[in-house]
């Protein structure tokens, strides 16, 4: 992946996560949150801490994009999902894919 594609993928994933957060928490779960109205998020002088929520989402998405760009995605869709979802069972494939002399497409990194 090129740097432009990585940046675009990160931006799109972040945008989708924020839209989904608004849809789910703002509309789907609004009735469940109603008893806690005004007490779930900080207000007043401590409201600036709200910025950490999108920053945490962005950090998580950056990690996922990094894993995707370094993991070797071979095999069935189920195996690819397990590779991306839990690197515990696929750690050797991941480790040799990102730290070896060849990239995930089998090309030598030195060239």
Steps between C-alpha positions, in 0.01 A plus 500: 500500500617849426508767769212680331288187505587433866405857594177481300410163653565635849287810434210302353506245783508781758211679329292180484572425867383848602183475289424156643560628855249781445246267343528230764541710813296799384201322349493125558593513870344840577211346696740289708710809582202719593507416876863616507442827313761756601712260703681284239734761356680775685372853481623840606871547567581130445338485153838539325577138590240391243767542230671183622217281367556577128876498559471149644290391200760643262784324684313170484433544127865588434597175673255299292625655176860431604417136570321470166797640310745262672305175523529232236149439377504158340248222507125512539299799616459334841876461537557860392244616757667299773838642399373856526272443798729311730870489438552246777442189290652651187792675668772313306341586165461862609849527648676358197282706268584834661855442619645279229684610188192459283177694517150350496509471120820295499713786366840573646486813719851613413409578140 
